[in-house]
Amino acid sequence: MLLLALDTATPAVTAALHDGTSVVASSSQVDARRHGELLLPAVDRVLAEAGTRLDAVTGIVVGVGPGPYTGLRVGLMTADTFGLALGVPVHGLCTLDGLAYASGLDEPFVVATDARRKEVYWARYDNARTRVTEPAVDRPGDLDLRGLPAVGAGALLYPDTFPDAREPEHLSAAALASLAAEKLAAGEELEAPRPLYLRRPDAQVPKNYKVVTPK
């Protein structure tokens, strides 16, 4: 097994390789505006660090969000392209699940990432491996989380709602790859690589838009 994991659902542009036993290489850079520019160089770095080639990869793992439309689709389209070119399966994993797994927490907690518009993408967990609510997007002030610990950049942005914010702030594809490898080894079925947007993209056609066609 050699899994290539990618995620661009948050400001972290991240890639990692996992050989079925451990992470052999990883790369992460936080830049919310350069997902498309940074992802392929990150893949090149992890392949070089591991001393291998892209055609040695046996499976692709990609974070499906939730996340903003523009950033999220970069990772998903790249994963689909690699999967088609290499003839290998492409697996999806919830980005929030990757953050939860990286936390290592063994108690109820929340994962919250920045959804912009003064909102967070979030979900509740019983432990680092067990999500108990579907991912959602809400204003922090509308949430009643009763002081649960929280991880993710969204928790750090809104301390009134998340007073017990903990690491990690951003997802590393190393955690995503490790979670995927663990699930596959246990015979668990992973998600389809389909985007979890939760809301419409910021860029929309203006109301009352008039299409003008030549006569």
N, C-alpha and C positions, 0 to 999 in steps of 0.2 A: 504494500500500500504506500502510495505517495500522494497525499492530498495537498492541493493548492487552495488556500482560503483567501478570500477577498472581502472587504467591506468598505463601502463609501456612503453609508446611510447617515453618518454623523460627520462632523468636521475632521475626524481622523481618517486619513487615507491609509489603509493598512493591508498588508499581505503577509502570508506565512506558509511554510511547508511543514507537513507532519508525516513521519514515516510509519505511522501506525503504533509506534511506541512512545515517541516524544516529538516535540517541535525541534526541527533541525535548523530553521532560519526564520527570521521575522523582520519586518520593517514597518514603521508607522511614522506618519508626519501629519500634524494637525494644521489644516488649511482649508477652510470652508469654501473657498472660491476656486480651487485648482484641482478638483478631483480628477478630471479628464487628463490633465497635464501630468499628474504625479503617480497615477496608478501603475501604468506600464513600467516606468523606471523602478517602482517598488518591487514589481514582479521580477524584473531583471536582477535586482539586488539580492533577493532571497534565493534565486536560482544560482547566482554566482557564489553566494556564501555557502550554499549547500554543495557546491561543486557538481551540479547536475544540469540537465537540459529540460526544456519544457516538454519534450516528447516522452520524458520518463514519468510524467504525472499520470496517475491512474484515476483521479477523480477531482472535481472542482467543488468547493464549498463557498457559498456566497451569502452574505447577510442580506435578508429581504426587507429590512426595516423593522419598524416604521421609520420613515425619514422623509426629508424634502424631495420633491419630484426630481429636480435636476441632478442632485448628487447621487441619489439612490440608483437612478437608471444607468449611471456610468459603470458601477460594479456589476449590475445584472447583465447589461449588454456585453461587457467584457467576459464575464463568466460563460454566457451562452456561446459567444464566439469561440472561446477556447474549447468548450465542450464539443462543438461541431467540428472544429479543425482537428482535434485530437481523437475524436470518437470515444470520449469517456463520459460517464454520468456527471450531471450537474445537480448538486444538492443545495437546498435552501435552508437557512436557519434564521430564526428571529434575532435581530441585532440585540434586542433587550436581553434575550436568553444568554448571549455571549457575555454581556456585561455581568449578568447575574452569576454565571459560572466562574468568571474571573474573580468575583468578590470572595468566594470561598465561604460565605456565611452559612451557618447552620441554624438559623432562626428566621422568623418572618421579617421581610424587608421589602423595599420598593426599589425598582429601577426607574430612573427618570432622565430622559435626554432632552435637549433643547429643541423645541418644535417651532421656535420663533413666534412672532405675533403674541408674545407674552403667554405662550402655552408650553406644555411639556407633553412628550410621548411617555407613557408610563405603563407599568404593570406591577402587580403584587406577586410575591414569591413566598413559599413556605421555607425554602432553603435554596442553595445555589443551583440546584438541579430541577426544582419543582415550581413551575409557574401556576398560579391559581386564578388569575383573571386574564381575559383577553387584552392585548395591547389597546390603548385608548389615547386620545388626545384631548386635553382639558386645560383650563386655566388653573394654575396652582391653588389660587384662593378658593376654588370650588371643591377642592379635595379634602376629605376628612380621613387622614391616615394615622391619626392617634399616636403621633410621635415615633412611628416606625423608623428604623435606620433606612437610609437611602443611599444608592450609589448612582453615579452618572453626572454629567455636566449640568443637567437640569436641576439636580438636587443642590448643587453649589450655587446656582443662579438665584434660587428662591429659599433662603434660609428660614423665613417665617413659616413656610409650609414643611420644609425638610430640615429641622434643627439638628438632626443627627446624620449629617452627610459624611460619607466615607469613600475611600478609593475602591475601584478605579474611576477616574473622571471620564476617560475615553476608552472605547473598545480597542483591543489589539486582536488582529486576526489570529494570533497565537491561541487565544482563548477559544475563538470560534472553531479553529482546526482541532483543538484538543477535545472540545465537546462533541464535534462531529465524529471524530475517531472513536470516542467512547461509545457513542450511540450506535455506530455501525458495527463495532465489535460485539455489542450486546444484541445485535439483530433488530434494532429499532429502525423504523422507517422515518426518514427525514422528509422535510417539507419540499414541495415543488418550488423551483426558483421563480416565484412570482412576487412582484412588488407589493408591499404593504404600505400604501400611501396614507390611508385614513382620512384624507381630505383632498380637495381639488388642488391642482397646481396653482402657484401664484400668478403665472402668466395666463391670461384668458382673453378671449375675443371680447372687445368692448360691446356693451349693450347697444342695440339699435345700429349695429354695424351694417353698412350698406355695401353689397358687392356690386362693383361696376365692371361690366363686361363690354368689350368693343362691339360695335355694331357690324 
